Each structure stands twice: as structure tokens, then as C-alpha cells.
Amino acid sequence: MANLNEVKPAHSVDARAMACPGPLLEAKKAIGSVPVGQVLEIMSGDKGSREDIPAWCKKIGHEYLGVLERDGYDSLFVTRKK
């Protein structure tokens, strides 16, 4: 697995102020602006995103790279696959 500290996202969405399902909805909107094969970073303060984002990736077919714990929020990384 890639070192998430070295991942350079093509696009980042800041959903830190949103409660569930806000971060997931932002990810769904933003993934279209990321070229296939590139990475989307979702910044989320909602711990539910740790389950929601990987489940969405599995359902849709994108690759969930993992989560980095930041200061008071998480950065979740998704590679667009289609």
C-alpha cells in the first residue's frame, strides 16, 4: 500500500464541518472532477466516514487507499477507477 503521507491528491474536499452523510455526499460530487487513476482526498471530522467511504468505494468500484489521522480530523484517500 502507498505511503499516504506521500500521496498527492488531484483534488481535495473539505467536509470537516459536516456530519454524516455530508462527507460521503461531497466525495460523490467531487470524484467526477478527478481524472481516472488519480486520487481524491476527503477531509472529514465525522468518524462514520471511516466506514462510509470504503463501503462506497467497494460498491462503486473505486480503490480506497486508507485514512490518515490529522489534528482533529481524518484524511481519507480514494483512487478513481472509472
Jmol script that loads the backbone (N, CA, C; Angstrom):
load data "model"
ATOM      1  N   MET A   1       0.846  -1.200   0.000  1.00  0.00           N
ATOM      2  CA  MET A   1       0.000   0.000   0.000  1.00  0.00           C
ATOM      3  C   MET A   1       0.880   1.246   0.000  1.00  0.00           C
ATOM      4  N   ALA A   2       0.407   2.259  -0.645  1.00  0.00           N
ATOM      5  CA  ALA A   2       1.149   3.518  -0.745  1.00  0.00           C
ATOM      6  C   ALA A   2       1.300   4.169   0.628  1.00  0.00           C
ATOM      7  N   ASN A   3       2.397   4.892   0.790  1.00  0.00           N
ATOM      8  CA  ASN A   3       2.563   5.711   1.990  1.00  0.00           C
ATOM      9  C   ASN A   3       1.636   6.910   1.833  1.00  0.00           C
ATOM     10  N   LEU A   4       0.609   6.969   2.663  1.00  0.00           N
ATOM     11  CA  LEU A   4      -0.407   8.014   2.498  1.00  0.00           C
ATOM     12  C   LEU A   4       0.160   9.417   2.695  1.00  0.00           C
ATOM     13  N   ASN A   5       1.257   9.542   3.425  1.00  0.00           N
ATOM     14  CA  ASN A   5       1.871  10.860   3.589  1.00  0.00           C
ATOM     15  C   ASN A   5       2.488  11.365   2.295  1.00  0.00           C
ATOM     16  N   GLU A   6       2.728  10.449   1.345  1.00  0.00           N
ATOM     17  CA  GLU A   6       3.343  10.822   0.074  1.00  0.00           C
ATOM     18  C   GLU A   6       2.335  10.930  -1.063  1.00  0.00           C
ATOM     19  N   VAL A   7       1.082  10.602  -0.793  1.00  0.00           N
ATOM     20  CA  VAL A   7       0.041  10.670  -1.821  1.00  0.00           C
ATOM     21  C   VAL A   7      -0.231  12.139  -2.162  1.00  0.00           C
ATOM     22  N   LYS A   8      -0.250  12.438  -3.459  1.00  0.00           N
ATOM     23  CA  LYS A   8      -0.550  13.790  -3.926  1.00  0.00           C
ATOM     24  C   LYS A   8      -1.934  13.775  -4.577  1.00  0.00           C
ATOM     25  N   PRO A   9      -2.967  14.195  -3.825  1.00  0.00           N
ATOM     26  CA  PRO A   9      -4.314  14.143  -4.408  1.00  0.00           C
ATOM     27  C   PRO A   9      -4.482  15.117  -5.571  1.00  0.00           C
ATOM     28  N   ALA A  10      -5.250  14.694  -6.569  1.00  0.00           N
ATOM     29  CA  ALA A  10      -5.596  15.581  -7.680  1.00  0.00           C
ATOM     30  C   ALA A  10      -6.619  16.613  -7.217  1.00  0.00           C
ATOM     31  N   HIS A  11      -7.403  16.237  -6.196  1.00  0.00           N
ATOM     32  CA  HIS A  11      -8.456  17.118  -5.687  1.00  0.00           C
ATOM     33  C   HIS A  11      -8.698  16.773  -4.228  1.00  0.00           C
ATOM     34  N   SER A  12      -9.004  17.796  -3.432  1.00  0.00           N
ATOM     35  CA  SER A  12      -9.351  17.577  -2.028  1.00  0.00           C
ATOM     36  C   SER A  12     -10.691  18.230  -1.739  1.00  0.00           C
ATOM     37  N   VAL A  13     -11.508  17.565  -0.931  1.00  0.00           N
ATOM     38  CA  VAL A  13     -12.758  18.164  -0.472  1.00  0.00           C
ATOM     39  C   VAL A  13     -12.684  18.329   1.033  1.00  0.00           C
ATOM     40  N   ASP A  14     -13.077  19.491   1.499  1.00  0.00           N
ATOM     41  CA  ASP A  14     -13.055  19.792   2.927  1.00  0.00           C
ATOM     42  C   ASP A  14     -14.467  19.639   3.475  1.00  0.00           C
ATOM     43  N   ALA A  15     -14.711  18.480   4.098  1.00  0.00           N
ATOM     44  CA  ALA A  15     -16.023  18.194   4.684  1.00  0.00           C
ATOM     45  C   ALA A  15     -15.907  18.103   6.201  1.00  0.00           C
ATOM     46  N   ARG A  16     -14.911  18.794   6.753  1.00  0.00           N
ATOM     47  CA  ARG A  16     -14.639  18.680   8.188  1.00  0.00           C
ATOM     48  C   ARG A  16     -15.771  19.204   9.060  1.00  0.00           C
ATOM     49  N   ALA A  17     -16.541  20.154   8.552  1.00  0.00           N
ATOM     50  CA  ALA A  17     -17.624  20.738   9.355  1.00  0.00           C
ATOM     51  C   ALA A  17     -18.943  19.982   9.199  1.00  0.00           C
ATOM     52  N   MET A  18     -18.951  18.951   8.363  1.00  0.00           N
ATOM     53  CA  MET A  18     -20.196  18.250   8.056  1.00  0.00           C
ATOM     54  C   MET A  18     -20.371  16.987   8.886  1.00  0.00           C
ATOM     55  N   ALA A  19     -21.610  16.732   9.251  1.00  0.00           N
ATOM     56  CA  ALA A  19     -21.956  15.464   9.895  1.00  0.00           C
ATOM     57  C   ALA A  19     -22.319  14.458   8.803  1.00  0.00           C
ATOM     58  N   CYS A  20     -22.352  13.198   9.167  1.00  0.00           N
ATOM     59  CA  CYS A  20     -22.761  12.135   8.260  1.00  0.00           C
ATOM     60  C   CYS A  20     -24.160  12.444   7.724  1.00  0.00           C
ATOM     61  N   PRO A  21     -24.455  12.278   6.457  1.00  0.00           N
ATOM     62  CA  PRO A  21     -23.602  11.711   5.409  1.00  0.00           C
ATOM     63  C   PRO A  21     -22.882  12.763   4.566  1.00  0.00           C
ATOM     64  N   GLY A  22     -22.694  13.965   5.090  1.00  0.00           N
ATOM     65  CA  GLY A  22     -22.093  15.057   4.317  1.00  0.00           C
ATOM     66  C   GLY A  22     -20.785  14.721   3.625  1.00  0.00           C
ATOM     67  N   PRO A  23     -19.796  14.167   4.350  1.00  0.00           N
ATOM     68  CA  PRO A  23     -18.526  13.857   3.682  1.00  0.00           C
ATOM     69  C   PRO A  23     -18.673  12.879   2.519  1.00  0.00           C
ATOM     70  N   LEU A  24     -19.550  11.886   2.679  1.00  0.00           N
ATOM     71  CA  LEU A  24     -19.774  10.925   1.596  1.00  0.00           C
ATOM     72  C   LEU A  24     -20.417  11.613   0.392  1.00  0.00           C
ATOM     73  N   LEU A  25     -21.386  12.481   0.635  1.00  0.00           N
ATOM     74  CA  LEU A  25     -22.040  13.199  -0.466  1.00  0.00           C
ATOM     75  C   LEU A  25     -21.045  14.102  -1.183  1.00  0.00           C
ATOM     76  N   GLU A  26     -20.164  14.753  -0.431  1.00  0.00           N
ATOM     77  CA  GLU A  26     -19.129  15.593  -1.040  1.00  0.00           C
ATOM     78  C   GLU A  26     -18.173  14.752  -1.886  1.00  0.00           C
ATOM     79  N   ALA A  27     -17.828  13.574  -1.390  1.00  0.00           N
ATOM     80  CA  ALA A  27     -16.951  12.673  -2.143  1.00  0.00           C
ATOM     81  C   ALA A  27     -17.607  12.250  -3.456  1.00  0.00           C
ATOM     82  N   LYS A  28     -18.896  11.921  -3.386  1.00  0.00           N
ATOM     83  CA  LYS A  28     -19.626  11.510  -4.592  1.00  0.00           C
ATOM     84  C   LYS A  28     -19.649  12.626  -5.628  1.00  0.00           C
ATOM     85  N   LYS A  29     -19.827  13.875  -5.156  1.00  0.00           N
ATOM     86  CA  LYS A  29     -19.836  15.016  -6.082  1.00  0.00           C
ATOM     87  C   LYS A  29     -18.451  15.263  -6.667  1.00  0.00           C
ATOM     88  N   ALA A  30     -17.422  15.134  -5.836  1.00  0.00           N
ATOM     89  CA  ALA A  30     -16.072  15.522  -6.244  1.00  0.00           C
ATOM     90  C   ALA A  30     -15.360  14.494  -7.102  1.00  0.00           C
ATOM     91  N   ILE A  31     -15.733  13.218  -6.984  1.00  0.00           N
ATOM     92  CA  ILE A  31     -14.984  12.177  -7.694  1.00  0.00           C
ATOM     93  C   ILE A  31     -15.004  12.415  -9.203  1.00  0.00           C
ATOM     94  N   GLY A  32     -16.062  13.031  -9.700  1.00  0.00           N
ATOM     95  CA  GLY A  32     -16.161  13.306 -11.134  1.00  0.00           C
ATOM     96  C   GLY A  32     -15.143  14.315 -11.630  1.00  0.00           C
ATOM     97  N   SER A  33     -14.591  15.130 -10.736  1.00  0.00           N
ATOM     98  CA  SER A  33     -13.613  16.135 -11.145  1.00  0.00           C
ATOM     99  C   SER A  33     -12.182  15.592 -11.098  1.00  0.00           C
ATOM    100  N   VAL A  34     -12.043  14.341 -10.671  1.00  0.00           N
ATOM    101  CA  VAL A  34     -10.729  13.711 -10.557  1.00  0.00           C
ATOM    102  C   VAL A  34     -10.522  12.791 -11.761  1.00  0.00           C
ATOM    103  N   PRO A  35      -9.411  12.952 -12.497  1.00  0.00           N
ATOM    104  CA  PRO A  35      -9.163  12.037 -13.620  1.00  0.00           C
ATOM    105  C   PRO A  35      -9.044  10.587 -13.153  1.00  0.00           C
ATOM    106  N   VAL A  36      -9.457   9.653 -14.001  1.00  0.00           N
ATOM    107  CA  VAL A  36      -9.328   8.225 -13.679  1.00  0.00           C
ATOM    108  C   VAL A  36      -7.860   7.926 -13.387  1.00  0.00           C
ATOM    109  N   GLY A  37      -7.644   7.198 -12.294  1.00  0.00           N
ATOM    110  CA  GLY A  37      -6.281   6.861 -11.886  1.00  0.00           C
ATOM    111  C   GLY A  37      -5.677   7.851 -10.903  1.00  0.00           C
ATOM    112  N   GLN A  38      -6.362   8.979 -10.692  1.00  0.00           N
ATOM    113  CA  GLN A  38      -5.874   9.988  -9.761  1.00  0.00           C
ATOM    114  C   GLN A  38      -6.578   9.848  -8.415  1.00  0.00           C
ATOM    115  N   VAL A  39      -6.104  10.602  -7.434  1.00  0.00           N
ATOM    116  CA  VAL A  39      -6.563  10.438  -6.058  1.00  0.00           C
ATOM    117  C   VAL A  39      -7.407  11.618  -5.594  1.00  0.00           C
ATOM    118  N   LEU A  40      -8.492  11.286  -4.893  1.00  0.00           N
ATOM    119  CA  LEU A  40      -9.336  12.272  -4.213  1.00  0.00           C
ATOM    120  C   LEU A  40      -9.074  12.146  -2.723  1.00  0.00           C
ATOM    121  N   GLU A  41      -8.864  13.285  -2.078  1.00  0.00           N
ATOM    122  CA  GLU A  41      -8.726  13.316  -0.623  1.00  0.00           C
ATOM    123  C   GLU A  41     -10.009  13.893  -0.036  1.00  0.00           C
ATOM    124  N   ILE A  42     -10.572  13.198   0.951  1.00  0.00           N
ATOM    125  CA  ILE A  42     -11.759  13.683   1.651  1.00  0.00           C
ATOM    126  C   ILE A  42     -11.350  13.992   3.086  1.00  0.00           C
ATOM    127  N   MET A  43     -11.440  15.265   3.464  1.00  0.00           N
ATOM    128  CA  MET A  43     -11.136  15.661   4.839  1.00  0.00           C
ATOM    129  C   MET A  43     -12.443  15.635   5.615  1.00  0.00           C
ATOM    130  N   SER A  44     -12.494  14.814   6.668  1.00  0.00           N
ATOM    131  CA  SER A  44     -13.744  14.600   7.389  1.00  0.00           C
ATOM    132  C   SER A  44     -13.509  14.609   8.892  1.00  0.00           C
ATOM    133  N   GLY A  45     -14.388  15.291   9.591  1.00  0.00           N
ATOM    134  CA  GLY A  45     -14.372  15.267  11.048  1.00  0.00           C
ATOM    135  C   GLY A  45     -15.350  14.247  11.608  1.00  0.00           C
ATOM    136  N   ASP A  46     -16.068  13.569  10.708  1.00  0.00           N
ATOM    137  CA  ASP A  46     -17.082  12.591  11.112  1.00  0.00           C
ATOM    138  C   ASP A  46     -16.484  11.187  11.079  1.00  0.00           C
ATOM    139  N   LYS A  47     -16.417  10.530  12.224  1.00  0.00           N
ATOM    140  CA  LYS A  47     -15.793   9.201  12.292  1.00  0.00           C
ATOM    141  C   LYS A  47     -16.522   8.167  11.441  1.00  0.00           C
ATOM    142  N   GLY A  48     -17.802   8.400  11.154  1.00  0.00           N
ATOM    143  CA  GLY A  48     -18.557   7.483  10.304  1.00  0.00           C
ATOM    144  C   GLY A  48     -17.985   7.364   8.907  1.00  0.00           C
ATOM    145  N   SER A  49     -17.243   8.382   8.485  1.00  0.00           N
ATOM    146  CA  SER A  49     -16.635   8.343   7.154  1.00  0.00           C
ATOM    147  C   SER A  49     -15.660   7.186   7.005  1.00  0.00           C
ATOM    148  N   ARG A  50     -15.091   6.738   8.108  1.00  0.00           N
ATOM    149  CA  ARG A  50     -14.138   5.622   8.057  1.00  0.00           C
ATOM    150  C   ARG A  50     -14.803   4.341   7.588  1.00  0.00           C
ATOM    151  N   GLU A  51     -16.115   4.261   7.751  1.00  0.00           N
ATOM    152  CA  GLU A  51     -16.854   3.101   7.238  1.00  0.00           C
ATOM    153  C   GLU A  51     -17.578   3.444   5.941  1.00  0.00           C
ATOM    154  N   ASP A  52     -18.129   4.660   5.875  1.00  0.00           N
ATOM    155  CA  ASP A  52     -18.923   5.058   4.706  1.00  0.00           C
ATOM    156  C   ASP A  52     -18.100   5.111   3.422  1.00  0.00           C
ATOM    157  N   ILE A  53     -16.926   5.728   3.483  1.00  0.00           N
ATOM    158  CA  ILE A  53     -16.122   5.925   2.270  1.00  0.00           C
ATOM    159  C   ILE A  53     -15.614   4.592   1.705  1.00  0.00           C
ATOM    160  N   PRO A  54     -15.024   3.701   2.538  1.00  0.00           N
ATOM    161  CA  PRO A  54     -14.608   2.400   1.972  1.00  0.00           C
ATOM    162  C   PRO A  54     -15.779   1.588   1.410  1.00  0.00           C
ATOM    163  N   ALA A  55     -16.928   1.637   2.079  1.00  0.00           N
ATOM    164  CA  ALA A  55     -18.100   0.890   1.596  1.00  0.00           C
ATOM    165  C   ALA A  55     -18.557   1.436   0.247  1.00  0.00           C
ATOM    166  N   TRP A  56     -18.552   2.764   0.104  1.00  0.00           N
ATOM    167  CA  TRP A  56     -18.922   3.390  -1.165  1.00  0.00           C
ATOM    168  C   TRP A  56     -17.945   2.982  -2.262  1.00  0.00           C
ATOM    169  N   CYS A  57     -16.652   3.000  -1.962  1.00  0.00           N
ATOM    170  CA  CYS A  57     -15.632   2.612  -2.951  1.00  0.00           C
ATOM    171  C   CYS A  57     -15.864   1.190  -3.441  1.00  0.00           C
ATOM    172  N   LYS A  58     -16.122   0.287  -2.498  1.00  0.00           N
ATOM    173  CA  LYS A  58     -16.335  -1.118  -2.844  1.00  0.00           C
ATOM    174  C   LYS A  58     -17.561  -1.267  -3.738  1.00  0.00           C
ATOM    175  N   LYS A  59     -18.620  -0.526  -3.412  1.00  0.00           N
ATOM    176  CA  LYS A  59     -19.877  -0.602  -4.165  1.00  0.00           C
ATOM    177  C   LYS A  59     -19.719  -0.035  -5.578  1.00  0.00           C
ATOM    178  N   ILE A  60     -18.986   1.075  -5.694  1.00  0.00           N
ATOM    179  CA  ILE A  60     -18.861   1.772  -6.975  1.00  0.00           C
ATOM    180  C   ILE A  60     -17.705   1.242  -7.816  1.00  0.00           C
ATOM    181  N   GLY A  61     -16.657   0.758  -7.151  1.00  0.00           N
ATOM    182  CA  GLY A  61     -15.518   0.223  -7.884  1.00  0.00           C
ATOM    183  C   GLY A  61     -14.283   1.097  -7.849  1.00  0.00           C
ATOM    184  N   HIS A  62     -14.237   2.076  -6.941  1.00  0.00           N
ATOM    185  CA  HIS A  62     -13.029   2.875  -6.767  1.00  0.00           C
ATOM    186  C   HIS A  62     -12.141   2.191  -5.732  1.00  0.00           C
ATOM    187  N   GLU A  63     -10.882   2.606  -5.670  1.00  0.00           N
ATOM    188  CA  GLU A  63      -9.933   1.993  -4.733  1.00  0.00           C
ATOM    189  C   GLU A  63      -9.772   2.879  -3.502  1.00  0.00           C
ATOM    190  N   TYR A  64     -10.104   2.321  -2.356  1.00  0.00           N
ATOM    191  CA  TYR A  64      -9.908   3.026  -1.085  1.00  0.00           C
ATOM    192  C   TYR A  64      -8.475   2.795  -0.637  1.00  0.00           C
ATOM    193  N   LEU A  65      -7.710   3.872  -0.487  1.00  0.00           N
ATOM    194  CA  LEU A  65      -6.295   3.746  -0.136  1.00  0.00           C
ATOM    195  C   LEU A  65      -6.065   3.709   1.364  1.00  0.00           C
ATOM    196  N   GLY A  66      -6.938   4.381   2.126  1.00  0.00           N
ATOM    197  CA  GLY A  66      -6.787   4.379   3.568  1.00  0.00           C
ATOM    198  C   GLY A  66      -7.050   5.750   4.164  1.00  0.00           C
ATOM    199  N   VAL A  67      -6.752   5.858   5.459  1.00  0.00           N
ATOM    200  CA  VAL A  67      -7.056   7.075   6.211  1.00  0.00           C
ATOM    201  C   VAL A  67      -5.817   7.511   6.991  1.00  0.00           C
ATOM    202  N   LEU A  68      -5.608   8.817   7.032  1.00  0.00           N
ATOM    203  CA  LEU A  68      -4.577   9.410   7.880  1.00  0.00           C
ATOM    204  C   LEU A  68      -5.271  10.213   8.963  1.00  0.00           C
ATOM    205  N   GLU A  69      -4.897   9.986  10.206  1.00  0.00           N
ATOM    206  CA  GLU A  69      -5.447  10.799  11.290  1.00  0.00           C
ATOM    207  C   GLU A  69      -4.677  12.109  11.334  1.00  0.00           C
ATOM    208  N   ARG A  70      -5.408  13.193  11.226  1.00  0.00           N
ATOM    209  CA  ARG A  70      -4.802  14.527  11.288  1.00  0.00           C
ATOM    210  C   ARG A  70      -5.152  15.123  12.649  1.00  0.00           C
ATOM    211  N   ASP A  71      -4.901  16.396  12.806  1.00  0.00           N
ATOM    212  CA  ASP A  71      -5.186  17.069  14.070  1.00  0.00           C
ATOM    213  C   ASP A  71      -6.670  17.428  14.134  1.00  0.00           C
ATOM    214  N   GLY A  72      -7.477  16.519  14.692  1.00  0.00           N
ATOM    215  CA  GLY A  72      -8.901  16.783  14.844  1.00  0.00           C
ATOM    216  C   GLY A  72      -9.773  16.340  13.684  1.00  0.00           C
ATOM    217  N   TYR A  73      -9.179  15.731  12.673  1.00  0.00           N
ATOM    218  CA  TYR A  73      -9.979  15.226  11.551  1.00  0.00           C
ATOM    219  C   TYR A  73      -9.216  14.106  10.853  1.00  0.00           C
ATOM    220  N   ASP A  74      -9.882  13.452   9.899  1.00  0.00           N
ATOM    221  CA  ASP A  74      -9.275  12.393   9.105  1.00  0.00           C
ATOM    222  C   ASP A  74      -9.130  12.844   7.661  1.00  0.00           C
ATOM    223  N   SER A  75      -8.095  12.366   6.998  1.00  0.00           N
ATOM    224  CA  SER A  75      -7.975  12.486   5.558  1.00  0.00           C
ATOM    225  C   SER A  75      -8.115  11.086   4.981  1.00  0.00           C
ATOM    226  N   LEU A  76      -9.130  10.904   4.152  1.00  0.00           N
ATOM    227  CA  LEU A  76      -9.372   9.615   3.514  1.00  0.00           C
ATOM    228  C   LEU A  76      -9.019   9.743   2.040  1.00  0.00           C
ATOM    229  N   PHE A  77      -8.385   8.718   1.484  1.00  0.00           N
ATOM    230  CA  PHE A  77      -7.877   8.782   0.120  1.00  0.00           C
ATOM    231  C   PHE A  77      -8.513   7.707  -0.753  1.00  0.00           C
ATOM    232  N   VAL A  78      -8.978   8.145  -1.935  1.00  0.00           N
ATOM    233  CA  VAL A  78      -9.676   7.274  -2.879  1.00  0.00           C
ATOM    234  C   VAL A  78      -9.072   7.480  -4.257  1.00  0.00           C
ATOM    235  N   THR A  79      -8.731   6.366  -4.930  1.00  0.00           N
ATOM    236  CA  THR A  79      -8.289   6.442  -6.328  1.00  0.00           C
ATOM    237  C   THR A  79      -9.489   6.180  -7.222  1.00  0.00           C
ATOM    238  N   ARG A  80      -9.739   7.120  -8.149  1.00  0.00           N
ATOM    239  CA  ARG A  80     -10.836   6.931  -9.107  1.00  0.00           C
ATOM    240  C   ARG A  80     -10.460   5.850 -10.102  1.00  0.00           C
ATOM    241  N   LYS A  81     -11.334   4.871 -10.274  1.00  0.00           N
ATOM    242  CA  LYS A  81     -11.050   3.728 -11.130  1.00  0.00           C
ATOM    243  C   LYS A  81     -11.850   3.699 -12.416  1.00  0.00           C
ATOM    244  N   LYS A  82     -12.870   4.562 -12.533  1.00  0.00           N
ATOM    245  CA  LYS A  82     -13.654   4.542 -13.788  1.00  0.00           C
ATOM    246  C   LYS A  82     -14.320   5.879 -14.030  1.00  0.00           C
TER     247      LYS A  82
END
end "model"
wireframe off; spacefill off
backbone 0.3
color backbone group
